[in-house]
Structures are given as structure tokens and as C-alpha cells.
Amino acid sequence: MKLLITWLVSALAILLSAWLVPGAYISGFAAALIAAVVLGAVNAIIRPILIIFTLPINILTLGLFTLIINTLMISLTATLLSGFSVANFWVSFLFAIILTLITEIIESLIKEKNVKFPNN
């Protein structure tokens, strides 16, 4: 159940981010659901590898280089999907920041309401 809620929150955050960021486009909620799955897979498989390879620059920038990695993950997801697009690097960069903020806000609202999920 918790996985389903996380998936829906991610899809909603992607949809809202695309609406807020000029140059980002998502064709609808179904595309946002697919984008959430693909972005989750990309973040689970490719992102850790990039984090390890870029560890020295990430340390030098005090972790800010992670924003560039997040931008690349958004761009890769947009490349893989036909219903999701970002115009350029800077749009993807802004999309990554907005997506992170929206996700954190939604998750904090869920935690604030003390929503309890069954342990299924």
C-alpha cells in the first residue's frame, strides 16, 4: 500500500512540476504515472553509479553536484518517454528542483496528517 501511495505522490508531483515549469510537458496523468515508474527505475539503477563516479566533485561542491545528476535523470526519463519532455538542460534543472520541493511538501503533509499505512 505504501508503494502505491509513493507512486501516486510521485506522479502527482511530476504532473504539478510540468505544469509549473515552462518548457516541460507531460501529456496527462497516465503519462505521469509511467514517468514516475521510469524515473524511479532510473534513480534506483543509474543515479547511484553516477553518485559514486562523481563523488570527488560532489564533495568539492558540498553536494550541489547532485542537482546536476538529478537534472540528468530527468532528461534521461524525458528521452525515454514520448508523453514527457523537457526543452533543454535548464528546464530540466528547474524541473528537478521543483519536483523535489513538491514531493517533499506532499510527503510532509501526509506525515503531518499521521496517515497510517497497513504493513502489506
N, C-alpha and C positions, 0 to 999 in steps of 0.2 A: 504494500500500500504506500509506503514511504517513497519507493522508487517511482510510482505513478505520480504522486504529488510533486516530486522533484522534476519529473519530465514535464508536467503541465506548467509548473512555475518557470522552467527554462524556456518553454515555448512562448509563454506569455511575455517574458522578458525580451525575447528576440523580436516578437511582434511589436511591442512598445518601442524598442530601440530603433527598429526600422522606421517606425512612424515618426520618431523624434529626430533622426539623423538624416539631413538632406543628402541624397546620393546613395542611400541604402534602400533596397527594395525587397519586400517579401510578398509573394502572391496571395497569401492567406494563412489561416490558422493551420490548415493541413500541412502547408509548406513549412510553417514554423515548428510543427511537431517533428517533421523529418529533419529539419535543420538542427533541432535540439539533440536528436539522436546522433547525427553525423558530427556535430560539434563536440558532443560528449565523447564519442569514439576517438576523434582526432586529439582531444585533450588528454584522453587516457593513454593513447598509444604514442603519438608523436611528440607532444609537449614535454614529457619527462626526458626524452632523449635530447631535445633542444636545450632544456634547462641544464642538463649535465654538460653538454658541449660548450655552452656559453657561460658556464659558472664563473670564470675569471672576470669577464666583462660585467656580469651581473653583480659580482662583489664590488667591482670598481664603481659601478653606478648605484650602489646601495639598493639593488633590487629593481631599479626603474627599467632595466632592460627587459624585464618580464612583460612590460607593456608592449614592447616590440614583438615578443613571442606571441602574446595574445592577439596582436594585430595580424600576425602571420597565420594563426589558427583560424581567425575569422575569414581571412582572404582565401585560405585553402578550402574552407567549408563552402564559401560562395562559389568557388571554382567548380566544386564537385556537384553542386545542386543547380538545377535550371530555374527553380522558383525563388531563388535568393541571390541577390547581387549587391556588391558594393562598388562604387565608381572608381575609387583609387585608394592608395595607401592611407591618405589622411582621413578619408571617410571611414575606412576600416579601423583606423586608430581611434577615432571618436566613437565609433560603434562599440568597440571593445570597452572603452571607459564607461559609456552609458549603460551597456549591458551589465557590467559588473555592479554599477551603482543600483540599477533597477533590481537585479537579482538579490542583492544584499537587503534592499528595502523590503521587498516582498517576503524574503525569508525571516527578517526581523519581525515583520508584522505577524507572520504565522507563529513564531516563537512567543511573541508578546501575548497572543491570544491563548497561549498554553494549549495548542492543538495537540492532542494525543493521538498517535497512530498505533493501530494494532501491530503486534510483533509478527506479522505474516511475512 
